[in-house]
């Protein structure tokens, strides 16, 4: 299983903050997981894939990151600070 967390606009769009998902070969990478979760929102124009940031086990990473059982994945919007 993997834990998936949503923050900010991602949580608003998903209407939940946390889900648990069985890890399958279909979710072998962060890219595939992102595609599965957000495809309807991308297709409807409610979100742009380039504006989705991701982390695995609290480390910001890129979509080619492989996933392992027990990982914590987070999706969040682009943000800035100063």
VMD Tcl script that draws the C-alpha trace (Angstrom):
set ca {
  {0.00 0.00 0.00}
  {1.01 3.59 -0.53}
  {-0.35 6.64 1.24}
  {-1.31 9.52 -1.02}
  {-1.63 13.02 0.43}
  {-3.15 16.06 -1.28}
  {-2.37 19.63 -0.25}
  {-3.76 23.04 -1.20}
  {-5.58 23.20 -4.51}
  {-4.95 19.49 -5.09}
  {-6.95 18.67 -1.95}
  {-9.72 21.03 -3.04}
  {-9.95 19.43 -6.48}
  {-9.79 15.88 -5.15}
  {-12.20 16.65 -2.28}
  {-10.05 14.67 0.10}
  {-6.69 15.00 1.78}
  {-5.54 11.38 2.07}
  {-6.14 8.07 0.35}
  {-4.51 4.65 0.59}
  {-3.96 2.65 -2.55}
  {-2.68 -0.84 -3.26}
  {0.53 -0.57 -5.25}
  {0.26 -2.46 -8.54}
  {2.40 -2.63 -11.66}
  {0.05 -0.03 -13.13}
  {1.35 2.41 -10.52}
  {5.02 1.52 -10.96}
  {6.14 5.12 -11.25}
  {5.04 8.46 -9.95}
  {4.19 9.51 -13.52}
  {1.71 6.65 -13.96}
  {0.14 7.29 -10.58}
  {-0.24 11.00 -11.34}
  {-1.81 10.22 -14.72}
  {-4.33 7.85 -13.16}
  {-5.33 10.18 -10.34}
  {-5.51 13.46 -12.24}
  {-6.50 12.43 -15.80}
  {-10.14 13.51 -15.47}
  {-9.11 16.90 -14.08}
  {-6.56 17.39 -16.87}
  {-9.07 16.36 -19.55}
  {-11.65 18.80 -18.19}
  {-9.09 21.62 -18.12}
  {-9.36 22.07 -14.35}
  {-5.64 21.49 -13.84}
  {-2.43 21.59 -15.88}
  {-0.01 18.68 -15.32}
  {2.98 21.06 -15.19}
  {1.49 22.76 -12.14}
  {1.36 19.58 -10.07}
  {4.34 19.12 -7.76}
  {5.10 15.76 -6.19}
  {7.10 14.26 -3.38}
  {7.89 10.72 -2.30}
  {8.68 10.14 1.36}
  {8.83 13.92 1.93}
  {11.42 14.55 -0.80}
  {10.33 16.62 -3.82}
  {11.00 14.55 -6.90}
  {10.27 14.12 -10.61}
  {7.68 11.94 -12.29}
  {10.14 9.18 -13.24}
  {10.58 8.26 -9.56}
  {9.77 4.54 -9.04}
  {7.34 3.70 -6.26}
  {7.66 1.02 -3.60}
  {5.23 -0.51 -1.17}
  {4.97 1.68 1.93}
  {5.86 4.95 0.18}
  {4.15 8.20 1.08}
  {3.32 10.25 -2.01}
  {2.19 13.87 -1.84}
  {0.70 16.06 -4.55}
  {0.63 19.83 -4.15}
  {0.35 23.00 -6.21}
  {3.21 25.21 -7.27}
  {3.88 27.80 -4.59}
  {6.36 30.55 -3.87}
  {7.79 32.06 -0.78}
  {10.10 34.73 0.31}
}
mol new
graphics top color blue
foreach p $ca { graphics top sphere $p radius 0.5 }
foreach p [lrange $ca 0 end-1] q [lrange $ca 1 end] { graphics top cylinder $p $q radius 0.2 }
display resetview
